[in-house]
Amino acid sequence: MNTRKAMLLKLGSLQFSLWELHLYLDTHPMDTAAEARYRGYKKCYDEVRAEFTEKYGPLSPSEGNGEKWLKSPWPWEKQEECVK
């Protein structure tokens, strides 16, 4: 697995954790340990996302002015190995 894919996988895992903790905190707002864990995951997510954006460009067209997003290779323009 290349670095880009590994970072995307990590971002997805962190985003999932953030969402689940968000839902939990909706019903358990006084759980300070869960709130601290949420803040920790959020900090890590923000760091990994910033690193990804710096290395590979924006994750969505709403970031920046969209120019870099449009100039990035589209999925069909990339050479992918067949996974068997």
PyMOL Python script that loads the backbone (N, CA, C, O; Angstrom):
from pymol import cmd

cmd.read_pdbstr("""\
ATOM      1  N   MET A   1       0.862  -1.170   0.000  1.00  0.00           N
ATOM      2  CA  MET A   1       0.000   0.000   0.000  1.00  0.00           C
ATOM      3  C   MET A   1       0.906   1.229   0.000  1.00  0.00           C
ATOM      4  O   MET A   1       1.854   1.318   0.780  1.00  0.00           O
ATOM      5  N   ASN A   2       0.597   2.177  -0.889  1.00  0.00           N
ATOM      6  CA  ASN A   2       1.415   3.374  -0.940  1.00  0.00           C
ATOM      7  C   ASN A   2       1.005   4.372   0.154  1.00  0.00           C
ATOM      8  O   ASN A   2      -0.017   4.202   0.818  1.00  0.00           O
ATOM      9  N   THR A   3       1.814   5.398   0.321  1.00  0.00           N
ATOM     10  CA  THR A   3       1.603   6.370   1.399  1.00  0.00           C
ATOM     11  C   THR A   3       0.277   7.096   1.260  1.00  0.00           C
ATOM     12  O   THR A   3      -0.401   7.344   2.257  1.00  0.00           O
ATOM     13  N   ARG A   4      -0.100   7.440   0.037  1.00  0.00           N
ATOM     14  CA  ARG A   4      -1.359   8.163  -0.183  1.00  0.00           C
ATOM     15  C   ARG A   4      -2.554   7.327   0.282  1.00  0.00           C
ATOM     16  O   ARG A   4      -3.436   7.818   0.987  1.00  0.00           O
ATOM     17  N   LYS A   5      -2.565   6.076  -0.119  1.00  0.00           N
ATOM     18  CA  LYS A   5      -3.668   5.190   0.268  1.00  0.00           C
ATOM     19  C   LYS A   5      -3.693   4.974   1.778  1.00  0.00           C
ATOM     20  O   LYS A   5      -4.762   4.925   2.387  1.00  0.00           O
ATOM     21  N   ALA A   6      -2.504   4.843   2.381  1.00  0.00           N
ATOM     22  CA  ALA A   6      -2.431   4.650   3.833  1.00  0.00           C
ATOM     23  C   ALA A   6      -2.978   5.875   4.568  1.00  0.00           C
ATOM     24  O   ALA A   6      -3.678   5.745   5.572  1.00  0.00           O
ATOM     25  N   MET A   7      -2.650   7.062   4.058  1.00  0.00           N
ATOM     26  CA  MET A   7      -3.157   8.283   4.693  1.00  0.00           C
ATOM     27  C   MET A   7      -4.671   8.394   4.532  1.00  0.00           C
ATOM     28  O   MET A   7      -5.362   8.811   5.461  1.00  0.00           O
ATOM     29  N   LEU A   8      -5.189   8.026   3.367  1.00  0.00           N
ATOM     30  CA  LEU A   8      -6.640   8.066   3.156  1.00  0.00           C
ATOM     31  C   LEU A   8      -7.347   7.078   4.079  1.00  0.00           C
ATOM     32  O   LEU A   8      -8.413   7.377   4.619  1.00  0.00           O
ATOM     33  N   LEU A   9      -6.753   5.906   4.258  1.00  0.00           N
ATOM     34  CA  LEU A   9      -7.322   4.914   5.168  1.00  0.00           C
ATOM     35  C   LEU A   9      -7.327   5.442   6.604  1.00  0.00           C
ATOM     36  O   LEU A   9      -8.306   5.274   7.330  1.00  0.00           O
ATOM     37  N   LYS A  10      -6.236   6.075   7.003  1.00  0.00           N
ATOM     38  CA  LYS A  10      -6.163   6.635   8.353  1.00  0.00           C
ATOM     39  C   LYS A  10      -7.186   7.752   8.527  1.00  0.00           C
ATOM     40  O   LYS A  10      -7.848   7.830   9.562  1.00  0.00           O
ATOM     41  N   LEU A  11      -7.321   8.618   7.523  1.00  0.00           N
ATOM     42  CA  LEU A  11      -8.324   9.693   7.600  1.00  0.00           C
ATOM     43  C   LEU A  11      -9.727   9.116   7.732  1.00  0.00           C
ATOM     44  O   LEU A  11     -10.532   9.617   8.517  1.00  0.00           O
ATOM     45  N   GLY A  12     -10.022   8.075   6.978  1.00  0.00           N
ATOM     46  CA  GLY A  12     -11.338   7.439   7.065  1.00  0.00           C
ATOM     47  C   GLY A  12     -11.597   6.841   8.438  1.00  0.00           C
ATOM     48  O   GLY A  12     -12.699   6.953   8.977  1.00  0.00           O
ATOM     49  N   SER A  13     -10.575   6.204   9.001  1.00  0.00           N
ATOM     50  CA  SER A  13     -10.710   5.617  10.336  1.00  0.00           C
ATOM     51  C   SER A  13     -10.927   6.695  11.389  1.00  0.00           C
ATOM     52  O   SER A  13     -11.772   6.551  12.272  1.00  0.00           O
ATOM     53  N   LEU A  14     -10.164   7.768  11.290  1.00  0.00           N
ATOM     54  CA  LEU A  14     -10.318   8.864  12.248  1.00  0.00           C
ATOM     55  C   LEU A  14     -11.686   9.527  12.115  1.00  0.00           C
ATOM     56  O   LEU A  14     -12.324   9.860  13.114  1.00  0.00           O
ATOM     57  N   GLN A  15     -12.129   9.716  10.878  1.00  0.00           N
ATOM     58  CA  GLN A  15     -13.433  10.335  10.657  1.00  0.00           C
ATOM     59  C   GLN A  15     -14.553   9.461  11.221  1.00  0.00           C
ATOM     60  O   GLN A  15     -15.504   9.976  11.810  1.00  0.00           O
ATOM     61  N   PHE A  16     -14.447   8.163  11.047  1.00  0.00           N
ATOM     62  CA  PHE A  16     -15.432   7.240  11.609  1.00  0.00           C
ATOM     63  C   PHE A  16     -15.454   7.349  13.132  1.00  0.00           C
ATOM     64  O   PHE A  16     -16.520   7.432  13.741  1.00  0.00           O
ATOM     65  N   SER A  17     -14.266   7.348  13.740  1.00  0.00           N
ATOM     66  CA  SER A  17     -14.174   7.461  15.194  1.00  0.00           C
ATOM     67  C   SER A  17     -14.775   8.773  15.686  1.00  0.00           C
ATOM     68  O   SER A  17     -15.485   8.800  16.691  1.00  0.00           O
ATOM     69  N   LEU A  18     -14.492   9.844  14.983  1.00  0.00           N
ATOM     70  CA  LEU A  18     -15.054  11.145  15.364  1.00  0.00           C
ATOM     71  C   LEU A  18     -16.577  11.122  15.308  1.00  0.00           C
ATOM     72  O   LEU A  18     -17.245  11.626  16.211  1.00  0.00           O
ATOM     73  N   TRP A  19     -17.115  10.543  14.258  1.00  0.00           N
ATOM     74  CA  TRP A  19     -18.578  10.510  14.111  1.00  0.00           C
ATOM     75  C   TRP A  19     -19.223   9.667  15.218  1.00  0.00           C
ATOM     76  O   TRP A  19     -20.229  10.067  15.803  1.00  0.00           O
ATOM     77  N   GLU A  20     -18.643   8.511  15.496  1.00  0.00           N
ATOM     78  CA  GLU A  20     -19.194   7.650  16.536  1.00  0.00           C
ATOM     79  C   GLU A  20     -19.131   8.322  17.907  1.00  0.00           C
ATOM     80  O   GLU A  20     -20.087   8.246  18.680  1.00  0.00           O
ATOM     81  N   LEU A  21     -18.026   8.971  18.206  1.00  0.00           N
ATOM     82  CA  LEU A  21     -17.923   9.690  19.473  1.00  0.00           C
ATOM     83  C   LEU A  21     -18.901  10.861  19.530  1.00  0.00           C
ATOM     84  O   LEU A  21     -19.465  11.155  20.584  1.00  0.00           O
ATOM     85  N   HIS A  22     -19.097  11.519  18.404  1.00  0.00           N
ATOM     86  CA  HIS A  22     -20.068  12.609  18.332  1.00  0.00           C
ATOM     87  C   HIS A  22     -21.466  12.096  18.689  1.00  0.00           C
ATOM     88  O   HIS A  22     -22.181  12.718  19.475  1.00  0.00           O
ATOM     89  N   LEU A  23     -21.845  10.969  18.112  1.00  0.00           N
ATOM     90  CA  LEU A  23     -23.156  10.393  18.411  1.00  0.00           C
ATOM     91  C   LEU A  23     -23.259   9.988  19.884  1.00  0.00           C
ATOM     92  O   LEU A  23     -24.286  10.205  20.527  1.00  0.00           O
ATOM     93  N   TYR A  24     -22.186   9.399  20.405  1.00  0.00           N
ATOM     94  CA  TYR A  24     -22.180   9.000  21.810  1.00  0.00           C
ATOM     95  C   TYR A  24     -22.327  10.221  22.715  1.00  0.00           C
ATOM     96  O   TYR A  24     -23.086  10.196  23.684  1.00  0.00           O
ATOM     97  N   LEU A  25     -21.595  11.291  22.390  1.00  0.00           N
ATOM     98  CA  LEU A  25     -21.640  12.497  23.217  1.00  0.00           C
ATOM     99  C   LEU A  25     -22.999  13.202  23.142  1.00  0.00           C
ATOM    100  O   LEU A  25     -23.356  13.960  24.044  1.00  0.00           O
ATOM    101  N   ASP A  26     -23.749  12.952  22.076  1.00  0.00           N
ATOM    102  CA  ASP A  26     -25.111  13.497  22.007  1.00  0.00           C
ATOM    103  C   ASP A  26     -25.985  12.943  23.128  1.00  0.00           C
ATOM    104  O   ASP A  26     -26.867  13.633  23.637  1.00  0.00           O
ATOM    105  N   THR A  27     -25.733  11.695  23.505  1.00  0.00           N
ATOM    106  CA  THR A  27     -26.552  11.068  24.541  1.00  0.00           C
ATOM    107  C   THR A  27     -25.853  11.001  25.895  1.00  0.00           C
ATOM    108  O   THR A  27     -26.484  10.686  26.904  1.00  0.00           O
ATOM    109  N   HIS A  28     -24.557  11.293  25.923  1.00  0.00           N
ATOM    110  CA  HIS A  28     -23.780  11.260  27.166  1.00  0.00           C
ATOM    111  C   HIS A  28     -22.923  12.535  27.257  1.00  0.00           C
ATOM    112  O   HIS A  28     -21.696  12.445  27.269  1.00  0.00           O
ATOM    113  N   PRO A  29     -23.540  13.699  27.321  1.00  0.00           N
ATOM    114  CA  PRO A  29     -22.786  14.955  27.260  1.00  0.00           C
ATOM    115  C   PRO A  29     -21.863  15.203  28.461  1.00  0.00           C
ATOM    116  O   PRO A  29     -20.966  16.042  28.380  1.00  0.00           O
ATOM    117  N   MET A  30     -22.066  14.499  29.548  1.00  0.00           N
ATOM    118  CA  MET A  30     -21.246  14.723  30.738  1.00  0.00           C
ATOM    119  C   MET A  30     -20.036  13.783  30.816  1.00  0.00           C
ATOM    120  O   MET A  30     -19.283  13.838  31.788  1.00  0.00           O
ATOM    121  N   ASP A  31     -19.842  12.936  29.826  1.00  0.00           N
ATOM    122  CA  ASP A  31     -18.729  11.987  29.822  1.00  0.00           C
ATOM    123  C   ASP A  31     -17.450  12.717  29.387  1.00  0.00           C
ATOM    124  O   ASP A  31     -17.174  12.856  28.196  1.00  0.00           O
ATOM    125  N   THR A  32     -16.684  13.177  30.372  1.00  0.00           N
ATOM    126  CA  THR A  32     -15.488  13.973  30.079  1.00  0.00           C
ATOM    127  C   THR A  32     -14.384  13.151  29.422  1.00  0.00           C
ATOM    128  O   THR A  32     -13.599  13.686  28.640  1.00  0.00           O
ATOM    129  N   ALA A  33     -14.317  11.865  29.731  1.00  0.00           N
ATOM    130  CA  ALA A  33     -13.299  11.009  29.103  1.00  0.00           C
ATOM    131  C   ALA A  33     -13.574  10.879  27.602  1.00  0.00           C
ATOM    132  O   ALA A  33     -12.649  10.946  26.792  1.00  0.00           O
ATOM    133  N   ALA A  34     -14.834  10.695  27.236  1.00  0.00           N
ATOM    134  CA  ALA A  34     -15.188  10.596  25.812  1.00  0.00           C
ATOM    135  C   ALA A  34     -14.953  11.923  25.103  1.00  0.00           C
ATOM    136  O   ALA A  34     -14.534  11.950  23.946  1.00  0.00           O
ATOM    137  N   GLU A  35     -15.223  13.019  25.797  1.00  0.00           N
ATOM    138  CA  GLU A  35     -14.989  14.335  25.202  1.00  0.00           C
ATOM    139  C   GLU A  35     -13.496  14.573  24.960  1.00  0.00           C
ATOM    140  O   GLU A  35     -13.104  15.125  23.932  1.00  0.00           O
ATOM    141  N   ALA A  36     -12.675  14.152  25.916  1.00  0.00           N
ATOM    142  CA  ALA A  36     -11.224  14.278  25.750  1.00  0.00           C
ATOM    143  C   ALA A  36     -10.736  13.402  24.599  1.00  0.00           C
ATOM    144  O   ALA A  36      -9.880  13.813  23.816  1.00  0.00           O
ATOM    145  N   ARG A  37     -11.285  12.195  24.503  1.00  0.00           N
ATOM    146  CA  ARG A  37     -10.923  11.296  23.401  1.00  0.00           C
ATOM    147  C   ARG A  37     -11.327  11.920  22.062  1.00  0.00           C
ATOM    148  O   ARG A  37     -10.577  11.837  21.089  1.00  0.00           O
ATOM    149  N   TYR A  38     -12.506  12.542  22.010  1.00  0.00           N
ATOM    150  CA  TYR A  38     -12.963  13.200  20.789  1.00  0.00           C
ATOM    151  C   TYR A  38     -11.976  14.300  20.382  1.00  0.00           C
ATOM    152  O   TYR A  38     -11.588  14.394  19.217  1.00  0.00           O
ATOM    153  N   ARG A  39     -11.577  15.122  21.343  1.00  0.00           N
ATOM    154  CA  ARG A  39     -10.628  16.207  21.041  1.00  0.00           C
ATOM    155  C   ARG A  39      -9.300  15.642  20.537  1.00  0.00           C
ATOM    156  O   ARG A  39      -8.684  16.217  19.639  1.00  0.00           O
ATOM    157  N   GLY A  40      -8.859  14.529  21.106  1.00  0.00           N
ATOM    158  CA  GLY A  40      -7.623  13.895  20.657  1.00  0.00           C
ATOM    159  C   GLY A  40      -7.719  13.394  19.227  1.00  0.00           C
ATOM    160  O   GLY A  40      -6.814  13.616  18.422  1.00  0.00           O
ATOM    161  N   TYR A  41      -8.821  12.715  18.909  1.00  0.00           N
ATOM    162  CA  TYR A  41      -9.035  12.245  17.536  1.00  0.00           C
ATOM    163  C   TYR A  41      -9.146  13.422  16.563  1.00  0.00           C
ATOM    164  O   TYR A  41      -8.644  13.355  15.441  1.00  0.00           O
ATOM    165  N   LYS A  42      -9.799  14.490  16.994  1.00  0.00           N
ATOM    166  CA  LYS A  42      -9.970  15.667  16.131  1.00  0.00           C
ATOM    167  C   LYS A  42      -8.619  16.294  15.816  1.00  0.00           C
ATOM    168  O   LYS A  42      -8.355  16.672  14.675  1.00  0.00           O
ATOM    169  N   LYS A  43      -7.771  16.403  16.822  1.00  0.00           N
ATOM    170  CA  LYS A  43      -6.433  16.976  16.616  1.00  0.00           C
ATOM    171  C   LYS A  43      -5.638  16.117  15.638  1.00  0.00           C
ATOM    172  O   LYS A  43      -5.008  16.632  14.715  1.00  0.00           O
ATOM    173  N   CYS A  44      -5.676  14.819  15.849  1.00  0.00           N
ATOM    174  CA  CYS A  44      -4.966  13.898  14.964  1.00  0.00           C
ATOM    175  C   CYS A  44      -5.519  13.979  13.536  1.00  0.00           C
ATOM    176  O   CYS A  44      -4.754  14.014  12.572  1.00  0.00           O
ATOM    177  N   TYR A  45      -6.851  14.008  13.406  1.00  0.00           N
ATOM    178  CA  TYR A  45      -7.485  14.106  12.087  1.00  0.00           C
ATOM    179  C   TYR A  45      -7.045  15.382  11.373  1.00  0.00           C
ATOM    180  O   TYR A  45      -6.697  15.346  10.193  1.00  0.00           O
ATOM    181  N   ASP A  46      -7.061  16.503  12.084  1.00  0.00           N
ATOM    182  CA  ASP A  46      -6.665  17.779  11.479  1.00  0.00           C
ATOM    183  C   ASP A  46      -5.212  17.747  11.023  1.00  0.00           C
ATOM    184  O   ASP A  46      -4.884  18.282   9.963  1.00  0.00           O
ATOM    185  N   GLU A  47      -4.339  17.125  11.812  1.00  0.00           N
ATOM    186  CA  GLU A  47      -2.927  17.029  11.444  1.00  0.00           C
ATOM    187  C   GLU A  47      -2.724  16.162  10.206  1.00  0.00           C
ATOM    188  O   GLU A  47      -1.993  16.540   9.290  1.00  0.00           O
ATOM    189  N   VAL A  48      -3.371  15.003  10.180  1.00  0.00           N
ATOM    190  CA  VAL A  48      -3.217  14.096   9.042  1.00  0.00           C
ATOM    191  C   VAL A  48      -3.821  14.722   7.781  1.00  0.00           C
ATOM    192  O   VAL A  48      -3.253  14.604   6.695  1.00  0.00           O
ATOM    193  N   ARG A  49      -4.966  15.383   7.923  1.00  0.00           N
ATOM    194  CA  ARG A  49      -5.588  16.032   6.772  1.00  0.00           C
ATOM    195  C   ARG A  49      -4.708  17.152   6.227  1.00  0.00           C
ATOM    196  O   ARG A  49      -4.579  17.299   5.011  1.00  0.00           O
ATOM    197  N   ALA A  50      -4.100  17.944   7.112  1.00  0.00           N
ATOM    198  CA  ALA A  50      -3.207  19.016   6.669  1.00  0.00           C
ATOM    199  C   ALA A  50      -1.985  18.441   5.951  1.00  0.00           C
ATOM    200  O   ALA A  50      -1.552  18.974   4.930  1.00  0.00           O
ATOM    201  N   GLU A  51      -1.433  17.353   6.489  1.00  0.00           N
ATOM    202  CA  GLU A  51      -0.288  16.707   5.847  1.00  0.00           C
ATOM    203  C   GLU A  51      -0.675  16.148   4.482  1.00  0.00           C
ATOM    204  O   GLU A  51       0.073  16.284   3.514  1.00  0.00           O
ATOM    205  N   PHE A  52      -1.848  15.519   4.410  1.00  0.00           N
ATOM    206  CA  PHE A  52      -2.316  14.968   3.133  1.00  0.00           C
ATOM    207  C   PHE A  52      -2.492  16.086   2.106  1.00  0.00           C
ATOM    208  O   PHE A  52      -2.057  15.956   0.961  1.00  0.00           O
ATOM    209  N   THR A  53      -3.125  17.175   2.512  1.00  0.00           N
ATOM    210  CA  THR A  53      -3.366  18.299   1.605  1.00  0.00           C
ATOM    211  C   THR A  53      -2.055  18.894   1.118  1.00  0.00           C
ATOM    212  O   THR A  53      -1.933  19.274  -0.046  1.00  0.00           O
ATOM    213  N   GLU A  54      -1.083  18.975   2.003  1.00  0.00           N
ATOM    214  CA  GLU A  54       0.221  19.517   1.616  1.00  0.00           C
ATOM    215  C   GLU A  54       0.916  18.618   0.598  1.00  0.00           C
ATOM    216  O   GLU A  54       1.517  19.107  -0.359  1.00  0.00           O
ATOM    217  N   LYS A  55       0.834  17.300   0.804  1.00  0.00           N
ATOM    218  CA  LYS A  55       1.520  16.351  -0.080  1.00  0.00           C
ATOM    219  C   LYS A  55       0.778  16.090  -1.387  1.00  0.00           C
ATOM    220  O   LYS A  55       1.388  16.041  -2.455  1.00  0.00           O
ATOM    221  N   TYR A  56      -0.565  15.920  -1.294  1.00  0.00           N
ATOM    222  CA  TYR A  56      -1.318  15.422  -2.445  1.00  0.00           C
ATOM    223  C   TYR A  56      -2.393  16.363  -2.958  1.00  0.00           C
ATOM    224  O   TYR A  56      -3.046  16.062  -3.957  1.00  0.00           O
ATOM    225  N   GLY A  57      -2.587  17.475  -2.309  1.00  0.00           N
ATOM    226  CA  GLY A  57      -3.617  18.412  -2.747  1.00  0.00           C
ATOM    227  C   GLY A  57      -4.895  18.233  -1.946  1.00  0.00           C
ATOM    228  O   GLY A  57      -4.987  17.362  -1.081  1.00  0.00           O
ATOM    229  N   PRO A  58      -5.879  19.070  -2.247  1.00  0.00           N
ATOM    230  CA  PRO A  58      -7.128  19.071  -1.468  1.00  0.00           C
ATOM    231  C   PRO A  58      -7.934  17.793  -1.651  1.00  0.00           C
ATOM    232  O   PRO A  58      -7.870  17.129  -2.686  1.00  0.00           O
ATOM    233  N   LEU A  59      -8.696  17.473  -0.606  1.00  0.00           N
ATOM    234  CA  LEU A  59      -9.565  16.296  -0.635  1.00  0.00           C
ATOM    235  C   LEU A  59     -10.900  16.593  -1.300  1.00  0.00           C
ATOM    236  O   LEU A  59     -11.586  15.675  -1.749  1.00  0.00           O
ATOM    237  N   SER A  60     -11.272  17.856  -1.367  1.00  0.00           N
ATOM    238  CA  SER A  60     -12.549  18.224  -1.967  1.00  0.00           C
ATOM    239  C   SER A  60     -12.401  19.550  -2.712  1.00  0.00           C
ATOM    240  O   SER A  60     -11.492  20.329  -2.424  1.00  0.00           O
ATOM    241  N   PRO A  61     -13.286  19.801  -3.658  1.00  0.00           N
ATOM    242  CA  PRO A  61     -13.187  21.046  -4.423  1.00  0.00           C
ATOM    243  C   PRO A  61     -13.514  22.282  -3.589  1.00  0.00           C
ATOM    244  O   PRO A  61     -13.223  23.400  -4.015  1.00  0.00           O
ATOM    245  N   SER A  62     -14.107  22.109  -2.422  1.00  0.00           N
ATOM    246  CA  SER A  62     -14.463  23.263  -1.607  1.00  0.00           C
ATOM    247  C   SER A  62     -13.263  23.835  -0.850  1.00  0.00           C
ATOM    248  O   SER A  62     -13.355  24.913  -0.263  1.00  0.00           O
ATOM    249  N   GLU A  63     -12.152  23.124  -0.863  1.00  0.00           N
ATOM    250  CA  GLU A  63     -10.941  23.611  -0.213  1.00  0.00           C
ATOM    251  C   GLU A  63     -10.169  24.496  -1.185  1.00  0.00           C
ATOM    252  O   GLU A  63      -9.925  24.109  -2.328  1.00  0.00           O
ATOM    253  N   GLY A  64      -9.788  25.679  -0.728  1.00  0.00           N
ATOM    254  CA  GLY A  64      -9.048  26.590  -1.584  1.00  0.00           C
ATOM    255  C   GLY A  64      -9.935  27.141  -2.681  1.00  0.00           C
ATOM    256  O   GLY A  64     -11.144  27.294  -2.508  1.00  0.00           O
ATOM    257  N   ASN A  65      -9.317  27.435  -3.810  1.00  0.00           N
ATOM    258  CA  ASN A  65     -10.096  27.992  -4.921  1.00  0.00           C
ATOM    259  C   ASN A  65     -10.525  26.942  -5.937  1.00  0.00           C
ATOM    260  O   ASN A  65     -11.166  27.271  -6.935  1.00  0.00           O
ATOM    261  N   GLY A  66     -10.180  25.687  -5.694  1.00  0.00           N
ATOM    262  CA  GLY A  66     -10.613  24.605  -6.577  1.00  0.00           C
ATOM    263  C   GLY A  66      -9.696  24.354  -7.754  1.00  0.00           C
ATOM    264  O   GLY A  66      -9.836  23.343  -8.442  1.00  0.00           O
ATOM    265  N   GLU A  67      -8.754  25.264  -7.999  1.00  0.00           N
ATOM    266  CA  GLU A  67      -7.887  25.122  -9.165  1.00  0.00           C
ATOM    267  C   GLU A  67      -7.018  23.868  -9.074  1.00  0.00           C
ATOM    268  O   GLU A  67      -6.887  23.129 -10.049  1.00  0.00           O
ATOM    269  N   LYS A  68      -6.430  23.633  -7.909  1.00  0.00           N
ATOM    270  CA  LYS A  68      -5.574  22.457  -7.747  1.00  0.00           C
ATOM    271  C   LYS A  68      -6.390  21.178  -7.870  1.00  0.00           C
ATOM    272  O   LYS A  68      -5.912  20.180  -8.410  1.00  0.00           O
ATOM    273  N   TRP A  69      -7.614  21.207  -7.373  1.00  0.00           N
ATOM    274  CA  TRP A  69      -8.504  20.051  -7.468  1.00  0.00           C
ATOM    275  C   TRP A  69      -8.760  19.699  -8.934  1.00  0.00           C
ATOM    276  O   TRP A  69      -8.702  18.532  -9.319  1.00  0.00           O
ATOM    277  N   LEU A  70      -9.041  20.703  -9.734  1.00  0.00           N
ATOM    278  CA  LEU A  70      -9.344  20.467 -11.140  1.00  0.00           C
ATOM    279  C   LEU A  70      -8.126  19.994 -11.926  1.00  0.00           C
ATOM    280  O   LEU A  70      -8.270  19.255 -12.900  1.00  0.00           O
ATOM    281  N   LYS A  71      -6.936  20.408 -11.520  1.00  0.00           N
ATOM    282  CA  LYS A  71      -5.722  20.020 -12.223  1.00  0.00           C
ATOM    283  C   LYS A  71      -5.187  18.666 -11.766  1.00  0.00           C
ATOM    284  O   LYS A  71      -4.307  18.100 -12.415  1.00  0.00           O
ATOM    285  N   SER A  72      -5.702  18.145 -10.670  1.00  0.00           N
ATOM    286  CA  SER A  72      -5.260  16.832 -10.189  1.00  0.00           C
ATOM    287  C   SER A  72      -5.714  15.761 -11.168  1.00  0.00           C
ATOM    288  O   SER A  72      -6.712  15.937 -11.866  1.00  0.00           O
ATOM    289  N   PRO A  73      -4.986  14.652 -11.221  1.00  0.00           N
ATOM    290  CA  PRO A  73      -5.430  13.574 -12.112  1.00  0.00           C
ATOM    291  C   PRO A  73      -6.787  13.022 -11.677  1.00  0.00           C
ATOM    292  O   PRO A  73      -7.028  12.786 -10.493  1.00  0.00           O
ATOM    293  N   TRP A  74      -7.644  12.828 -12.634  1.00  0.00           N
ATOM    294  CA  TRP A  74      -8.946  12.235 -12.357  1.00  0.00           C
ATOM    295  C   TRP A  74      -8.767  10.735 -12.204  1.00  0.00           C
ATOM    296  O   TRP A  74      -7.782  10.189 -12.700  1.00  0.00           O
ATOM    297  N   PRO A  75      -9.681  10.051 -11.536  1.00  0.00           N
ATOM    298  CA  PRO A  75      -9.501   8.616 -11.289  1.00  0.00           C
ATOM    299  C   PRO A  75      -9.208   7.801 -12.547  1.00  0.00           C
ATOM    300  O   PRO A  75      -8.416   6.861 -12.486  1.00  0.00           O
ATOM    301  N   TRP A  76      -9.805   8.124 -13.656  1.00  0.00           N
ATOM    302  CA  TRP A  76      -9.600   7.358 -14.881  1.00  0.00           C
ATOM    303  C   TRP A  76      -8.284   7.712 -15.565  1.00  0.00           C
ATOM    304  O   TRP A  76      -7.884   7.044 -16.518  1.00  0.00           O
ATOM    305  N   GLU A  77      -7.604   8.763 -15.085  1.00  0.00           N
ATOM    306  CA  GLU A  77      -6.311   9.143 -15.656  1.00  0.00           C
ATOM    307  C   GLU A  77      -5.140   8.493 -14.921  1.00  0.00           C
ATOM    308  O   GLU A  77      -3.992   8.637 -15.339  1.00  0.00           O
ATOM    309  N   LYS A  78      -5.415   7.793 -13.851  1.00  0.00           N
ATOM    310  CA  LYS A  78      -4.360   7.171 -13.054  1.00  0.00           C
ATOM    311  C   LYS A  78      -4.152   5.743 -13.494  1.00  0.00           C
ATOM    312  O   LYS A  78      -5.089   5.040 -13.871  1.00  0.00           O
ATOM    313  N   GLN A  79      -2.904   5.333 -13.437  1.00  0.00           N
ATOM    314  CA  GLN A  79      -2.559   3.949 -13.729  1.00  0.00           C
ATOM    315  C   GLN A  79      -2.642   3.181 -12.417  1.00  0.00           C
ATOM    316  O   GLN A  79      -1.856   3.440 -11.506  1.00  0.00           O
ATOM    317  N   GLU A  80      -3.547   2.274 -12.304  1.00  0.00           N
ATOM    318  CA  GLU A  80      -3.709   1.470 -11.101  1.00  0.00           C
ATOM    319  C   GLU A  80      -3.325   0.033 -11.418  1.00  0.00           C
ATOM    320  O   GLU A  80      -3.574  -0.480 -12.508  1.00  0.00           O
ATOM    321  N   GLU A  81      -2.713  -0.591 -10.431  1.00  0.00           N
ATOM    322  CA  GLU A  81      -2.397  -2.007 -10.586  1.00  0.00           C
ATOM    323  C   GLU A  81      -3.661  -2.820 -10.358  1.00  0.00           C
ATOM    324  O   GLU A  81      -4.508  -2.455  -9.543  1.00  0.00           O
ATOM    325  N   CYS A  82      -3.781  -3.915 -11.079  1.00  0.00           N
ATOM    326  CA  CYS A  82      -4.901  -4.819 -10.838  1.00  0.00           C
ATOM    327  C   CYS A  82      -4.627  -5.578  -9.557  1.00  0.00           C
ATOM    328  O   CYS A  82      -3.544  -6.129  -9.358  1.00  0.00           O
ATOM    329  N   VAL A  83      -5.622  -5.597  -8.696  1.00  0.00           N
ATOM    330  CA  VAL A  83      -5.498  -6.315  -7.431  1.00  0.00           C
ATOM    331  C   VAL A  83      -6.219  -7.639  -7.588  1.00  0.00           C
ATOM    332  O   VAL A  83      -7.401  -7.673  -7.927  1.00  0.00           O
ATOM    333  N   LYS A  84      -5.518  -8.716  -7.345  1.00  0.00           N
ATOM    334  CA  LYS A  84      -6.132 -10.040  -7.511  1.00  0.00           C
ATOM    335  C   LYS A  84      -6.139 -10.753  -6.211  1.00  0.00           C
ATOM    336  O   LYS A  84      -6.612 -11.886  -6.131  1.00  0.00           O
TER     337      LYS A  84
END
""", "prot")
cmd.dss("prot")
cmd.show_as("cartoon", "prot")
cmd.util.cbc("prot")
cmd.orient("prot")
